[in-house]
Amino acid sequence: MKWKFDILFLLMVLCCSCTEVIDDFSLNTADERIVVDATISPDKAIVILSKTTSYLDATEIPYLSGAQVTISFNDKIVTLTEDSVGHYSKTMDFPTATNYELVVTIGDEHVSARTYMPEPVLWDSASVAVSQYAELIPNKDTTKVLYEVFAYMTDPKSEANYYRVETFINDTLEATETTDDVFFNGQSVQLLTMLYFFDKDDTLTVSMKSIDKAAYEFFNTLALSNSSSAMFSAPDNPKSNLQGNALGRFYAYSIDTLMFTFK
C-alpha cells in the first residue's frame, strides 16, 4: 500500500506548493506602433490608421489623424482624403492586373507597402434549394427554413491564384475562407457549400475576392493566431507586407459577387 501513500503525499505537496500569492503582478508594455488597415478595390481605396494600446487599456481605439496617405500606380500618385478621424479614402477607377504602392507619413514615421490587384475570377453558377435534411434538423425558429447553397467557379490555369470568399447575411459578415488553387489549378470546382436557416426576405451575399500571395499569407497567419491551437502559446503577429514600425495589412482585390433573396 506504500505506493498509494506516496501518490497521496505527492498530491498534497503539489497542492500546498500552489498556494503562494503573487502580490506584485505586472505586464510589460510594448512600444506603440502604427496599425494600418488598407485595401484597394476596383473603385475605391480605403486606409484606416490607428495605434496599438496596452492590453489592459479599455479606452476607445486611438485613430491617427493628420497623416499624409498616397497610393502610386502606373506612374500616378493619388493622395487620399481624411473623411473622418483616422479614416482616409479615394473613390476612382483602380485598374486590375496592376501593382500598387502605399506610403503613409505621420510625423517623423513612414510606413510603406506594395500589393498587386489580379484580374477577377468570376463565379460560373450557383444553386439554392430547400435542404433534404430540413425536416430532420431541429429548428427553434419555426419561421426559418434550412437551405443548401452551392457556388461554382473555374480557376484559371495560367498562374497561381489566391481567393478570399466572404459570406454576408443581411449585410452582416458571417463567414470567411481563404484558399489558393494548389489542389484545383485550372479546374472547375464547388468553392462554396453552405447549410443555413434563412428567414423570409433574408439576403445572402457571397463575394469572391481575387488577391495576391501576400494577402493570402496574411489571412492564413491571422487565422492561425486566432485559432484554439494558439491558446497555450504566445500568438505571433500575422505575416505583413508593411515596411516600417507598423502592424496590419495592405492588399488589393478584384471581386465577383452573388446575391440571393429568400422568398
Phi, psi and omega in degrees: 000357184298325182296327177294320180295320180297317180295317180298318180296319180297318178297320179296320179294317180297318180294317180294325183286352181260010185265002181292134180264130179266110183277326185250097182240127180211156177249139175293141180258121180281157176295148179294144177225152176287140176246125184244126172237097189232132179222153172231125172252176182298346182230003182198143171248134180229130177229125178244124183244133175213189176224157180291156177228171177296147179302326183265004181274119185262014181286173179290164180298127180276090179288153184253118180257159174082015180277155170260121185236121179231152174233129182246141175194144176048046179066017176249149174235120183248129178262128180276150180262139177279105182283322176211174187305116177080359182247119184238143181205165174208124178260120179187177177278123175248116187289149174280174183053044187221143174271142181231146175234131177255135174229125178241127176235122176220114186065231180266004184259144180229135177230138179220161178195158177232149178210170181228135176260110180288167169296147180289145170253130189262150170296140175277312184194172178207157177222143179226129180206153174298132185292146176292346180262008185303324182274350183263335183264123182301144179225113181291330179262106187289348180276347183264152182236141180279123180243153169251131181236129178232141177226142188234148177212163176244122183279131176296140185271344191288340185206167174289137182233149182227138187228149169229117181258125180241131183246123180244138172241117183052046176071008177255127180292120184254329184202151175223153175212132179243131184212160169250185184252024183304320185263359179215032181302123178076010184249160171270126186223161172269105187268344179229129172230121187223133175235113191207149175275122178243145176263166177298135180073006171295148175244141177240126177239128180238115182252132174251110179265131171267122186233173178266177185296321181298319178294318177302315180292325177299309184294324178294315179289330175296316179297322179295318181291335180267356185283162180295336181293344180269005185295329186255017175215161179287121183290143176272157173290147177301150179294124188240153176262008181282141174249129183121183183279071188211157172241156174127214189205156169218116179214151176249152180210146163260164192209146169227140191230138171251144178221136180230145171238130185267128184247000000 
